[in-house]
Amino acid sequence: MELEHMKKIGLIGLDTSHVVAFTELLNDENHAYHVKGGRVTVAWPGGSPDFPKSIERVPGFTATLRDKHGVAIVDSPEAVAEACDLVFIESVDGRVHLEQFKRTLPYRRPTFIDKPFALRADEAREMVRLAGEAGIALMSGSSLRYAEQLQQALARGRDDIRGCNVFGPMQEEPTQPGLFWYGCHAIEMMVAAMGAGCREVRCLCNAEHDLLTAVWKDGRMAGYHGLRQAHGRFGLVLHRRETVESIDCHAGRPYYVGLVTALLDHLPHNRAGVAPEELVEVVAVIEAANRSRANGGAPVALGGG
């Protein structure tokens, strides 16, 4: 693709390994999984001072993007949005996403917000509302949604999915409470399979495990097993009316490739590849799960999401 036809991509928040992984996929034409259609050209470092896994990573990732990939480093989110066609809010701290989105919104750039989309369902709803009013596409989510086997399964349809069982690692970070840090990957897969419409969540927790049960408004149920001291792999079992599918999220192409490909398939056309109600649902399920685990596994109803 000719350079002038590529979309210029701006990154906000250089405090996650995703910024290097995504830039390599997009900017390096010799990469084994090179994704065509866009190029990272500009970035703002950001970083959350009270979150070590954010602020301590900023200098290294900033230097890599600037020195290895020729990305221009600017002094504000607004400067990023002004200089690009697509905005990727990559800040690893979900607390700052709404504020950063508000700062770039006047430029009306189709936007991707990396996980966790938000740490509160009301903030998730507000970002969806603002994007709708501005007429811009808004995507978010974990790259696990785009694991190759899961995407192949979902392409066969969701109408006959009666339930699913998801598993994955469940490390935690104080600033991203409960399931928001690593559990969000598995909840994203659950919602991708089941669709929106969760009614109630229960979650039990101890030092090594989280066990979650979610009930949908139509009576379907799904489960999540988060493990803090086990294999570190993600996967799920889909239960259809007539068949069962076991999905290995680590099979096939890397799931980062699936995510970046989806972003370049949708955002340049101002399309969102995920329904807005599912963006909100992931946050609402986690919010309810965190309340449940804090109350000994008591059921928590989802409100309004």
KABELGI-V324542 format. One record per helix or strand. SS is the DSSP state (alpha for helix, beta for strand). FROM is the first residue (numbers start at 1). LEN is the number of residues. If there is no record, write none. Layout:
BEGIN
SS&FROM&LEN + SS&FROM&LEN
END
This chain:
BEGIN
alpha&3&3 + beta&7&6 + alpha&18&10 + beta&38&7 + alpha&52&18 + beta&72&2 + alpha&77&7 + beta&86&4 + alpha&94&12 + beta&110&5 + alpha&121&14 + beta&138&4 + alpha&143&4 + alpha&148&8 + beta&161&9 + beta&173&1 + beta&176&1 + alpha&178&3 + alpha&183&12 + beta&198&8 + beta&209&8 + beta&221&7 + beta&235&6 + beta&244&5 + alpha&255&15 + alpha&276&19 + beta&300&2
END
